Amino acid sequence: MKDMQASLEKLRTSAAEAALVRDLATEPKKRALYTTLADQLSKLADEVERAIEQQRGRAALKERTGSQPEP
């Protein structure tokens, strides 16, 4: 779980850096490229965050019931 949290933080940081480069870019093509990159990194971070939440939910269910939930 800690490695997923670290990955989430890296993705969020990378998305913010891409957005910063986008905001500083003067060329339209470069601005478009970094807009796409920032958007994709944000989407990936959202997916990792959902996966973390699902794992936490499964772990909590397992703790309460004493059994392994189905994937």
C-alpha beads as a LAMMPS data file, in Angstrom:
LAMMPS data file: protein, C-alpha beads

71 atoms
70 bonds

1 atom types
1 bond types

-500.0 500.0 xlo xhi
-500.0 500.0 ylo yhi
-500.0 500.0 zlo zhi

Masses

1 110.0

Atoms # bond

1 1 1 0.000 0.000 0.000
2 1 1 2.872 2.364 0.785
3 1 1 4.319 1.871 -2.701
4 1 1 0.968 2.757 -4.254
5 1 1 0.763 5.874 -2.096
6 1 1 4.290 6.837 -3.200
7 1 1 3.300 6.292 -6.836
8 1 1 0.234 8.456 -6.325
9 1 1 2.334 11.275 -4.902
10 1 1 4.817 11.027 -7.798
11 1 1 2.008 11.156 -10.345
12 1 1 0.394 14.183 -8.674
13 1 1 3.776 15.953 -8.552
14 1 1 4.505 15.151 -12.193
15 1 1 1.066 16.386 -13.243
16 1 1 1.629 19.653 -11.386
17 1 1 5.062 20.069 -12.990
18 1 1 3.631 19.415 -16.455
19 1 1 0.920 22.005 -15.798
20 1 1 3.573 24.500 -14.727
21 1 1 5.598 23.911 -17.903
22 1 1 2.368 24.251 -19.901
23 1 1 1.646 27.597 -18.253
24 1 1 5.156 28.834 -19.015
25 1 1 5.225 27.564 -22.613
26 1 1 5.027 30.187 -25.315
27 1 1 4.748 27.853 -28.312
28 1 1 1.209 26.568 -28.970
29 1 1 2.422 23.041 -29.835
30 1 1 4.432 22.789 -26.639
31 1 1 1.509 24.165 -24.620
32 1 1 -0.807 21.549 -26.167
33 1 1 1.679 18.761 -25.486
34 1 1 2.054 19.666 -21.810
35 1 1 -1.693 20.136 -21.439
36 1 1 -2.205 16.589 -22.657
37 1 1 0.587 15.291 -20.441
38 1 1 -0.774 17.013 -17.332
39 1 1 -4.281 15.695 -18.064
40 1 1 -3.091 12.122 -18.595
41 1 1 -0.957 12.140 -15.444
42 1 1 -3.906 13.465 -13.448
43 1 1 -6.146 10.714 -14.799
44 1 1 -3.566 8.073 -13.896
45 1 1 -3.281 9.521 -10.400
46 1 1 -7.080 9.371 -10.052
47 1 1 -7.035 5.697 -11.056
48 1 1 -4.294 4.880 -8.553
49 1 1 -6.223 6.736 -5.857
50 1 1 -9.367 4.698 -6.625
51 1 1 -7.329 1.480 -6.464
52 1 1 -5.967 2.486 -3.059
53 1 1 -9.483 3.212 -1.805
54 1 1 -10.702 -0.165 -3.083
55 1 1 -7.864 -1.962 -1.315
56 1 1 -8.613 -0.135 1.904
57 1 1 -12.281 -1.071 1.611
58 1 1 -11.437 -4.725 1.016
59 1 1 -9.023 -4.757 3.938
60 1 1 -11.662 -3.215 6.214
61 1 1 -14.243 -5.765 5.084
62 1 1 -11.818 -8.603 5.663
63 1 1 -11.069 -7.252 9.127
64 1 1 -14.759 -7.060 10.039
65 1 1 -15.807 -10.408 8.640
66 1 1 -12.641 -12.370 9.212
67 1 1 -12.793 -13.685 5.644
68 1 1 -11.301 -12.805 2.324
69 1 1 -13.640 -10.761 0.068
70 1 1 -13.888 -11.645 -3.600
71 1 1 -11.860 -9.448 -5.996

Bonds

1 1 1 2
2 1 2 3
3 1 3 4
4 1 4 5
5 1 5 6
6 1 6 7
7 1 7 8
8 1 8 9
9 1 9 10
10 1 10 11
11 1 11 12
12 1 12 13
13 1 13 14
14 1 14 15
15 1 15 16
16 1 16 17
17 1 17 18
18 1 18 19
19 1 19 20
20 1 20 21
21 1 21 22
22 1 22 23
23 1 23 24
24 1 24 25
25 1 25 26
26 1 26 27
27 1 27 28
28 1 28 29
29 1 29 30
30 1 30 31
31 1 31 32
32 1 32 33
33 1 33 34
34 1 34 35
35 1 35 36
36 1 36 37
37 1 37 38
38 1 38 39
39 1 39 40
40 1 40 41
41 1 41 42
42 1 42 43
43 1 43 44
44 1 44 45
45 1 45 46
46 1 46 47
47 1 47 48
48 1 48 49
49 1 49 50
50 1 50 51
51 1 51 52
52 1 52 53
53 1 53 54
54 1 54 55
55 1 55 56
56 1 56 57
57 1 57 58
58 1 58 59
59 1 59 60
60 1 60 61
61 1 61 62
62 1 62 63
63 1 63 64
64 1 64 65
65 1 65 66
66 1 66 67
67 1 67 68
68 1 68 69
69 1 69 70
70 1 70 71
